[in-house]
Amino acid sequence: MLGPVILAASRSDRMRRLISAAPVTRPVVDRFIPGESVDDIIPVIRDLTGNGLEVTMDVVGEDITTPEQATAARDAYLELIGRLAELELGTRAEMSVKLSMFGQALPGGHELAFANVRPVVEAAAAIGTTVTLDAEDHTTLDSMFAVHEELRKDFPQTGCVIQAYLFRTEDDARRLAANGSRVRLVKGAYKEPASVAYQQKHEIDKAYVRILKVLMEGEGYPMIGSHDPRLITIAQELARRAGRKPAEYEFQMLYGIRGDEHLRLAAEGHRMRVYTAYGTDWYGYFMRRLAEKPANLQFFVRSMVSKG
Ligand SMILES: Cc1cc2nc3c(=O)[nH]c(=O)nc-3n(C[C@H](O)[C@H](O)[C@H](O)COP(=O)(O)OP(=O)(O)OC[C@H]3O[C@@H](n4cnc5c(N)ncnc54)[C@H](O)[C@@H]3O)c2cc1C
């Protein structure tokens, strides 16, 4: 029951100020967001890729309120891509972006987000890599899919994310699988109403398997975004049945969650990509990680009590 409460708190400005300013918060945050600047994160990327893993990089920040912040978000990604160029990792280091950070929720937001994300996709392509559009709350998705479709005209490798908890997702998966997209399937991390999304874990898990089957049997490139051991095993079986080789799909997990499993899957010969977030505006991302596993909250509160 705690998950929805934490997700509601993730939208509260008061909680944002309280938690962001708490002196003991940062060490707890570091588990999920291992740096604030590009200089912090380059050694982390070297470390992960040196261990046979791949990365998708997220500059954290959402809920922006001005077009200038959207431009700054674009520039932060361009700075990162400039630094990645030196590492020559190609597709082993790609970018994940949230269109909200590029201005999607501002007036004229759809066009603004497209105008800001396109140079990032272009710059990524110029160093031989790609961008994946993250999925945010359900009200943003039509715009995200439209931006994705437009970007794919010039950059067909651009990926997008779909969320198993939404009723609409099976249809989205069919469309994307038929047109050969790179698609990351996740369970879904936002607080969604019962009118649009499954609420029970077992229903979400069943939907995940149905949708994954569509992706595996389709023409695209499935990216399995989950830490759930049962779903990882099922994904391997579905890939085998669909005749896919290890290079024809990949696993993705979040930095700081089940790190041993990252290494185990990579050692087995799977492509294993670690979603690695960094930056100063980490509140929304951090709160979603707490909501996914309430034990994280207990750990967080304990650290505040013992050090505060
Ligand atoms: C690469 C990647 C990208 C993502 N992108 C998006 C996106 O664009 N949009 C979106 O809505 N969601 C996104 N998510 C989040 C996703 O929707 C889920 O909220 C999250 O992955 C938890 O679901 P799970 O599949 O891991 O299964 P769960 O059943 O939640 O977890 C399975 C097991 O994994 C471990 N675990 C899971 N989460 C945590 C945690 N926070 N802390 C500690 N242990 C944990 C636990 O051991 C748990 O028992 C992404 C997830 C991944 C892995």
The ligand as a Gaussian input file, in Angstrom:
#p B3LYP/6-31G(d) Opt

LIG

0 1
 C       15.872000      -0.100000     -17.861000
 C       14.587000       0.379000     -17.260000
 C       13.983000       1.514000     -17.779000
 C       12.758000       1.942000     -17.265000
 N       12.096000       2.964000     -17.897000
 C       10.837000       3.271000     -17.493000
 C       10.032000       4.197000     -18.219000
 O       10.467000       4.789000     -19.232000
 N        8.776000       4.449000     -17.772000
 C        8.246000       3.814000     -16.678000
 O        7.081000       4.040000     -16.344000
 N        8.997000       2.943000     -15.959000
 C       10.253000       2.660000     -16.337000
 N       10.991000       1.733000     -15.624000
 C       10.518000       1.274000     -14.278000
 C        9.567000       0.100000     -14.390000
 O        8.325000       0.543000     -14.906000
 C        9.328000      -0.547000     -13.008000
 O        8.759000       0.391000     -12.136000
 C       10.577000      -1.110000     -12.355000
 O       11.413000      -1.704000     -13.295000
 C       10.198000      -2.182000     -11.315000
 O        9.566000      -3.258000     -11.940000
 P       10.263000      -4.690000     -12.181000
 O        9.911000      -5.118000     -13.562000
 O       11.691000      -4.618000     -11.896000
 O        9.465000      -5.694000     -11.258000
 P        9.153000      -5.672000      -9.702000
 O        8.171000      -6.775000      -9.505000
 O        8.778000      -4.305000      -9.236000
 O       10.537000      -6.026000      -9.045000
 C       11.148000      -7.307000      -9.171000
 C       12.307000      -7.357000      -8.183000
 O       13.303000      -6.407000      -8.568000
 C       13.818000      -5.736000      -7.447000
 N       13.454000      -4.308000      -7.516000
 C       12.582000      -3.723000      -8.377000
 N       12.548000      -2.393000      -8.173000
 C       13.392000      -2.132000      -7.143000
 C       13.801000      -0.948000      -6.486000
 N       13.341000       0.254000      -6.832000
 N       14.698000      -1.049000      -5.491000
 C       15.215000      -2.243000      -5.132000
 N       14.872000      -3.408000      -5.732000
 C       13.973000      -3.350000      -6.731000
 C       13.231000      -6.399000      -6.246000
 O       14.092000      -7.447000      -5.864000
 C       11.923000      -6.941000      -6.768000
 O       11.442000      -8.016000      -6.023000
 C       12.188000       1.264000     -16.154000
 C       12.809000       0.140000     -15.629000
 C       13.979000      -0.329000     -16.183000
 C       14.588000      -1.568000     -15.626000

